[in-house]
Amino acid sequence: MKRPNIVKIYSENNQFQYIETLRRKREKRLRHKEFFIEGVRPINQALAHHWTINAFVYSREKQLSDWAKGILARSQAQTHFEVPLHLLEKLSNKAESSELLALIAMPEDDLARIPLTQNLLVVVFDRPASPGNLGTIIRSCDALEAHGLILTGHAVDLYDPETISASTGSFFALPTVRLPSQRDIEPWLQSAKKQLGALQIIGTDEKAELEISQHDFTVPTVLVVGNETWGMSAAYKELCDAVVQIPLVGSASSLNVACATSICLYEVSRQRRLASRASSTSQPNKTVGTHFSASKGD
């Protein structure tokens, strides 16, 4: 195995500036197709799900934990950046800096990354505006058995450190694909319908007449979630087979989009678990014994 190239940084030189701006600036991340993460769980998840780690950043001025030593010993990254502790602290987003930072390669925005299974559940989030909401929805998708997330339109940066932090590591477990607009998803929807035999597109809107519990989610489903302020676009409403709402009581007039999406995903998961249990209990019992056949003369 080829060992990483160790680069020692002593000041805020060009290499340091590159890492620092990669953390802060969306344009830099997009141009270089690389993003910044830190901390134990995100790095463990990135490794577990086979993301390409281009570089690790750490300081030798502080004793590394056995975890960090093990990560660096097994590293397949191209580069290890060794920096003074005060520069590591400047790079970190945390009050107490993480001992390891990493630079990760962005995967291609290819819908083929989302597996087309017979129990397909995919969330489409149109024009998300908040990295916190986006990260929370990624976390809920991972927890409640969604197979992928598709982002469309002008949106907050998927690779913003705040998005990744809000996902608490689920970011690396869930295939998430960015598309320019709703039109770009339509060929994939048609292909998925053809391959799976059936696929329903269900929108969410607080003004819909149909309650979510009244709709059948046991078939392959694409769940559409609208922008935090404007909701679903007219184009998505036209595309949907049905639109559902979460019934509310009390003085609340609406729900945060991440909260609402989590509730919708739970309802889908609940229905599918019930259907799976019903299917397993309805299987005929097989009795093991001797089979006797009678002839005409008996």
C-alpha positions in Angstrom: 0.0 0.0 0.0 1.4 3.4 -1.0 2.0 5.6 2.0 0.5 9.2 2.1 2.7 12.1 1.3 3.3 14.0 4.5 3.3 17.8 4.1 4.3 19.9 7.1 2.6 23.3 7.3 4.1 25.9 9.7 2.2 29.1 8.7 -0.9 30.3 7.0 0.6 29.5 3.6 -1.3 28.7 0.4 -2.0 25.1 1.4 -3.4 26.2 4.7 -5.5 28.9 3.0 -6.9 26.3 0.6 -8.1 24.1 3.4 -9.5 27.0 5.3 -11.4 28.4 2.3 -12.7 24.9 1.5 -14.4 24.9 4.9 -15.9 28.4 4.4 -16.7 28.8 0.7 -19.2 27.0 -1.4 -17.6 28.1 -4.6 -14.3 26.6 -3.6 -15.8 23.3 -2.8 -17.7 23.1 -6.0 -14.7 24.2 -8.1 -12.4 21.5 -6.6 -15.1 18.9 -6.0 -13.8 18.5 -2.5 -15.2 19.2 1.0 -14.2 19.4 4.6 -15.3 17.3 7.6 -14.1 16.8 11.2 -14.7 14.6 14.1 -14.9 10.9 15.0 -18.4 9.9 13.7 -18.3 11.7 10.4 -14.8 10.3 9.6 -15.8 6.8 10.7 -19.0 6.9 8.6 -17.0 8.2 5.5 -14.6 5.3 5.8 -17.4 2.8 6.5 -19.3 3.8 3.4 -16.2 3.9 1.2 -16.0 7.7 0.4 -12.7 8.8 -1.1 -10.6 10.7 1.5 -8.0 12.9 -0.3 -6.2 14.2 2.8 -6.1 14.2 6.6 -5.1 17.2 8.7 -3.8 16.8 12.3 -1.3 18.2 14.8 1.7 16.4 16.3 1.8 19.0 19.2 -1.0 17.1 20.9 -1.0 13.4 21.8 -3.3 11.6 19.3 -5.8 9.1 20.5 -5.5 5.4 19.6 -8.5 6.0 17.2 -6.7 8.8 15.4 -3.4 6.8 15.2 -5.3 3.8 13.8 -7.0 6.0 11.1 -3.7 7.5 10.1 -1.9 4.1 10.1 -4.5 2.6 7.8 -5.0 5.7 5.7 -5.2 5.5 1.9 -5.3 9.3 1.5 -2.9 10.9 -0.9 -1.7 13.5 1.6 -1.3 14.0 5.4 -1.0 17.6 6.5 0.8 18.1 9.8 0.0 21.6 11.3 0.8 23.4 14.5 -2.0 23.1 17.1 -3.0 26.8 16.8 -3.6 26.4 13.1 -5.6 23.2 13.6 -7.8 25.1 16.1 -8.2 27.8 13.5 -9.4 25.3 10.9 -11.9 23.6 13.3 -15.6 24.5 13.5 -15.7 23.3 17.1 -15.0 25.1 20.4 -12.5 22.4 21.2 -10.8 21.4 17.9 -11.2 17.8 16.6 -7.9 15.9 16.5 -8.5 14.8 12.9 -9.9 16.8 9.9 -10.4 15.3 6.5 -10.8 16.5 2.9 -13.3 14.3 1.0 -13.9 13.9 -2.8 -17.4 14.7 -3.9 -19.2 11.9 -5.7 -20.9 12.5 -9.1 -24.5 13.7 -9.0 -25.7 10.5 -10.7 -29.1 9.1 -10.0 -27.7 5.6 -10.6 -26.3 5.9 -7.0 -29.8 5.4 -5.7 -30.7 1.6 -5.8 -34.1 0.8 -7.4 -35.5 -1.8 -5.0 -39.1 -3.1 -5.0 -39.8 -1.3 -1.7 -38.3 2.0 -3.1 -38.6 5.1 -0.9 -36.9 8.3 -2.2 -37.4 11.8 -0.9 -37.2 14.8 -3.3 -36.5 18.1 -1.5 -37.1 21.1 -3.8 -35.0 24.2 -3.2 -33.9 23.6 0.4 -32.9 26.9 2.1 -31.5 25.8 5.4 -28.4 23.6 5.9 -29.7 22.6 9.3 -33.1 21.4 7.9 -31.3 19.6 5.1 -28.9 17.8 7.4 -31.9 16.8 9.7 -33.8 15.4 6.7 -30.8 13.4 5.7 -30.6 11.9 9.2 -34.3 11.1 9.1 -34.1 9.5 5.7 -31.2 7.3 6.9 -33.1 6.3 10.2 -36.4 5.6 8.5 -35.2 3.4 5.5 -35.3 5.9 2.6 -33.0 4.7 -0.2 -32.0 8.2 -1.4 -32.5 11.9 -1.4 -32.8 14.1 -4.5 -32.3 17.9 -4.3 -33.6 20.1 -7.1 -33.4 23.7 -8.0 -31.3 26.5 -6.4 -30.6 25.2 -3.0 -28.4 25.5 0.1 -25.0 23.7 -0.3 -25.2 20.0 0.4 -21.6 20.0 1.4 -21.8 22.9 3.9 -20.2 21.8 7.2 -23.4 22.7 8.9 -25.4 20.3 6.7 -22.9 17.5 7.4 -22.9 18.3 11.2 -26.7 18.3 11.4 -26.9 14.8 9.7 -24.7 13.4 12.6 -22.9 11.1 10.2 -25.9 9.9 8.2 -24.7 12.1 5.4 -22.3 9.3 4.3 -24.9 6.5 4.5 -27.5 8.1 2.3 -27.1 8.6 -1.5 -27.9 12.2 -2.1 -28.0 13.7 -5.6 -28.3 17.3 -6.8 -30.2 18.2 -9.9 -30.7 21.6 -11.5 -34.5 21.5 -11.7 -37.7 19.3 -11.5 -37.4 18.6 -15.3 -34.1 16.8 -14.8 -35.8 14.2 -12.5 -38.5 13.2 -14.9 -36.5 10.7 -17.2 -35.4 8.9 -14.0 -39.0 8.7 -12.7 -40.1 7.2 -16.0 -37.2 4.7 -16.0 -37.9 3.7 -12.4 -41.6 3.1 -13.2 -40.7 0.9 -16.1 -38.2 -1.1 -14.0 -40.3 -1.5 -10.9 -43.7 -1.9 -12.6 -45.2 0.8 -10.4 -44.1 4.1 -8.7 -46.2 6.7 -7.0 -45.2 10.3 -6.6 -46.7 11.8 -3.5 -46.5 15.5 -2.6 -46.8 17.1 0.8 -48.7 20.3 1.5 -50.3 21.6 4.6 -53.4 22.6 2.6 -54.0 19.2 1.0 -57.3 17.5 1.8 -56.0 13.9 2.1 -54.5 13.0 5.5 -51.2 11.1 5.2 -52.5 8.1 7.2 -55.3 7.6 4.7 -52.9 7.0 1.8 -51.3 3.7 0.9 -47.5 3.9 1.1 -46.7 0.2 0.7 -45.8 0.5 -3.0 -42.6 2.1 -4.4 -42.8 5.8 -3.5 -41.2 9.1 -4.2 -42.1 11.7 -1.5 -41.8 15.3 -2.6 -41.0 18.0 0.0 -41.3 21.7 -0.9 -39.2 24.7 0.0 -39.4 25.9 3.6 -41.2 29.2 2.7 -43.0 28.5 -0.6 -43.8 24.8 -0.4 -44.0 22.6 -3.5 -43.8 24.3 -6.9 -46.7 24.2 -9.3 -44.6 21.9 -11.6 -44.2 19.3 -8.8 -47.9 19.5 -7.9 -48.7 18.7 -11.5 -46.3 15.7 -11.4 -47.7 14.2 -8.2 -50.2 11.3 -8.2 -51.6 12.6 -4.8 -50.8 15.3 -2.2 -51.1 14.6 1.5 -51.1 16.6 4.7 -50.3 16.0 8.4 -53.4 16.9 10.5 -52.6 19.5 13.2 -54.3 20.4 16.4 -53.6 23.2 18.9 -52.4 26.7 17.9 -49.6 25.6 15.6 -50.4 26.6 12.0 -47.5 24.6 10.4 -44.5 22.4 11.0 -40.9 22.9 10.3 -40.0 21.1 7.1 -37.5 18.7 8.7 -40.1 17.8 11.4 -42.8 17.3 8.8 -40.7 15.2 6.6 -39.7 13.0 9.5 -43.3 12.5 10.4 -44.1 11.5 6.8 -41.2 9.1 6.7 -42.3 7.5 9.9 -45.8 7.0 8.5 -44.4 5.3 5.4 -42.2 3.1 7.6 -45.1 2.3 9.9 -47.4 1.2 7.1 -44.7 -0.9 5.5 -43.8 -2.7 8.8 -47.5 -3.5 9.4 -47.9 -4.8 5.9 -44.8 -6.9 6.3 -46.0 -8.4 9.5 -49.5 -9.1 8.0 -47.8 -10.8 5.1 -45.7 -13.0 7.3 -48.5 -14.1 9.6 -50.9 -14.8 6.7 -48.5 -17.5 5.2 -50.2 -20.9 5.4 -48.8 -23.2 8.1 -47.0 -26.2 6.7 -47.8 -29.5 8.6 -45.2 -32.1 8.6 -46.6 -35.6 8.6 -47.5 -38.7 6.5 -49.7 -38.3 3.5 -52.2 -41.1 2.9 -53.9 -41.7 -0.4 -56.9 -43.9 -0.9 -57.6 -46.1 -3.9 -61.0 -46.8 -5.4 -61.3 -50.2 -3.7 -60.7 -48.9 -0.1 
